[in-house]
């Protein structure tokens, strides 16, 4: 596409609230639809930090490189 770098990330995000230490907090899982691997987050800032790392430019895909099944930061629940 006119020489632009195309990158794509797809995740299924699940959010739910639980009581923890006398307060309600959000928990989250992030699942790769390509591999089925899941990462669990105890609080939303952890989820946001993970997504920031994955989209910050530090995890770039070279043009033409196929890493569609490569979600190295994810681990099974």
Residue frames relative to the residue before (quaternion, step in Angstrom):
aa qw qx qy qz dx dy dz
X 1.0000 0.0000 0.0000 0.0000 0.00 0.00 0.00
X 0.7822 -0.3856 0.1578 0.4633 3.54 -0.06 1.38
X 0.7121 -0.5140 0.2474 0.4094 3.58 0.94 0.95
X 0.4739 0.6699 -0.4548 0.3462 3.61 1.20 0.07
X 0.4700 -0.6336 0.5293 0.3122 3.55 -1.15 0.62
X 0.1338 -0.7906 0.5957 0.0478 3.55 -0.74 1.08
X 0.0253 0.7780 -0.6259 0.0487 3.53 -0.78 1.06
X 0.0617 -0.8064 0.5879 -0.0183 3.50 -1.09 0.72
X 0.0132 -0.7637 0.6454 -0.0008 3.53 -0.97 0.89
X 0.0228 -0.7821 0.6228 0.0049 3.58 -0.96 0.82
X 0.0754 0.7778 -0.6184 0.0831 3.53 -0.91 0.99
X 0.3086 -0.6692 0.6338 0.2350 3.51 -1.30 0.47
X 0.1340 -0.7964 0.5881 0.0441 3.57 -0.69 1.12
X 0.0780 -0.7653 0.6379 0.0371 3.56 -0.95 0.94
X 0.0713 -0.7969 0.5999 -0.0036 3.55 -0.90 1.01
X 0.1046 0.7665 -0.6308 0.0604 3.54 -1.11 0.74
X 0.3723 -0.7243 0.5395 0.2138 3.55 -1.23 0.53
X 0.0503 -0.7776 0.6268 0.0025 3.53 -1.13 0.82
X 0.4782 -0.6140 0.5337 0.3310 3.54 -1.29 0.36
X 0.1161 0.7780 -0.6069 0.1139 3.56 -0.84 1.01
X 0.8466 -0.0207 -0.0224 0.5313 3.56 -0.63 1.12
X 0.7095 -0.4766 0.2601 0.4493 3.57 1.01 0.77
X 0.7203 0.3517 -0.2586 0.5391 3.59 1.23 0.27
X 0.4769 -0.6345 0.5159 0.3222 3.56 -1.26 0.33
X 0.0074 -0.7900 0.6127 -0.0217 3.57 -0.87 0.97
X 0.4450 -0.6673 0.5295 0.2761 3.52 -1.22 0.54
X 0.1536 -0.7253 0.6643 0.0954 3.53 -1.14 0.80
X 0.0861 -0.8099 0.5791 0.0356 3.58 -1.17 0.44
X 0.1067 -0.7172 0.6753 0.1349 3.49 -1.37 0.38
X 0.1743 -0.7421 0.6408 0.0911 3.50 -1.21 0.68
X 0.0589 -0.8271 0.5587 -0.0153 3.57 -0.60 1.12
X 0.3705 -0.7058 0.5628 0.2186 3.54 -1.02 0.86
X 0.3576 -0.7391 0.5209 0.2333 3.62 -0.67 0.99
X 0.6126 0.5702 -0.3416 0.4276 3.59 1.23 -0.43
X 0.8169 0.2343 -0.0904 0.5193 3.57 0.95 -0.90
X 0.4152 -0.7105 0.4668 0.3239 3.58 1.19 -0.48
X 0.4675 0.6771 -0.4452 0.3532 3.57 1.28 0.00
X 0.1722 -0.7976 0.5744 0.0651 3.56 -1.10 0.81
X 0.1839 -0.7244 0.6558 0.1068 3.48 -1.26 0.70
X 0.2245 -0.7782 0.5763 0.1091 3.58 -0.92 0.94
X 0.1240 -0.7910 0.5980 0.0364 3.58 -0.97 0.92
X 0.4016 -0.7351 0.5020 0.2152 3.57 -0.82 1.04
X 0.7914 0.0601 -0.0228 0.6079 3.59 1.17 -0.56
X 0.6525 -0.5631 0.3530 0.3641 3.55 -1.17 0.60
X 0.6120 0.5512 -0.3856 0.4158 3.66 0.91 -0.62
X 0.6082 0.5408 -0.3502 0.4637 3.61 1.11 -0.60
X 0.6342 0.5188 -0.3160 0.4782 3.58 1.01 -0.85
X 0.6824 0.4930 -0.2908 0.4547 3.57 0.84 -0.99
X 0.6367 0.5220 -0.3290 0.4625 3.60 1.01 -0.77
X 0.6335 0.5221 -0.3303 0.4658 3.58 1.00 -0.81
X 0.6793 0.4840 -0.2907 0.4688 3.60 0.87 -0.95
X 0.6140 0.5425 -0.3420 0.4601 3.57 1.06 -0.72
X 0.6493 0.5071 -0.3183 0.4689 3.60 0.95 -0.85
X 0.6909 0.4923 -0.2816 0.4483 3.58 0.94 -0.88
X 0.7735 0.3279 -0.1759 0.5130 3.60 1.17 -0.45
X 0.4855 0.7179 -0.3972 0.3019 3.61 1.26 0.05
X 0.5807 -0.5592 0.4015 0.4346 3.57 1.19 -0.27
X 0.5748 0.5853 -0.3824 0.4252 3.58 1.26 -0.17
X 0.7311 0.3398 -0.1894 0.5605 3.56 1.27 -0.43
X 0.1597 0.8348 -0.5097 0.1336 3.57 0.86 0.98
X 0.3130 -0.7082 0.6031 0.1916 3.51 -1.23 0.61
X 0.4319 -0.6930 0.5131 0.2644 3.55 -0.84 0.96
X 0.5879 -0.5724 0.4201 0.3877 3.62 -1.05 0.65
X 0.8063 0.2480 -0.2105 0.4939 3.55 -0.90 0.97
X 0.5762 0.5799 -0.3820 0.4311 3.60 1.24 -0.21
X 0.2352 -0.7791 0.5679 0.1232 3.58 -0.79 1.02
X 0.1095 0.7816 -0.6045 0.1080 3.56 -0.49 1.23
X 0.1867 0.8390 -0.4970 0.1189 3.57 1.15 0.58
X 0.7508 0.3570 -0.2239 0.5086 3.61 1.06 -0.56
X 0.5766 0.6156 -0.3524 0.4054 3.56 1.32 0.08
X 0.1587 0.7469 -0.6257 0.1596 3.56 -0.32 1.31
X 0.0933 -0.8770 0.4691 0.0450 3.51 0.69 1.17
X 0.6615 0.5192 -0.3232 0.4341 3.60 1.10 -0.50
X 0.6146 0.5597 -0.3572 0.4259 3.58 1.20 -0.25
X 0.0829 -0.7757 0.6223 0.0643 3.52 -1.14 0.61
X 0.5933 -0.5818 0.4164 0.3690 3.55 -1.14 0.57
X 0.5333 -0.6365 0.4638 0.3088 3.53 -1.12 0.73
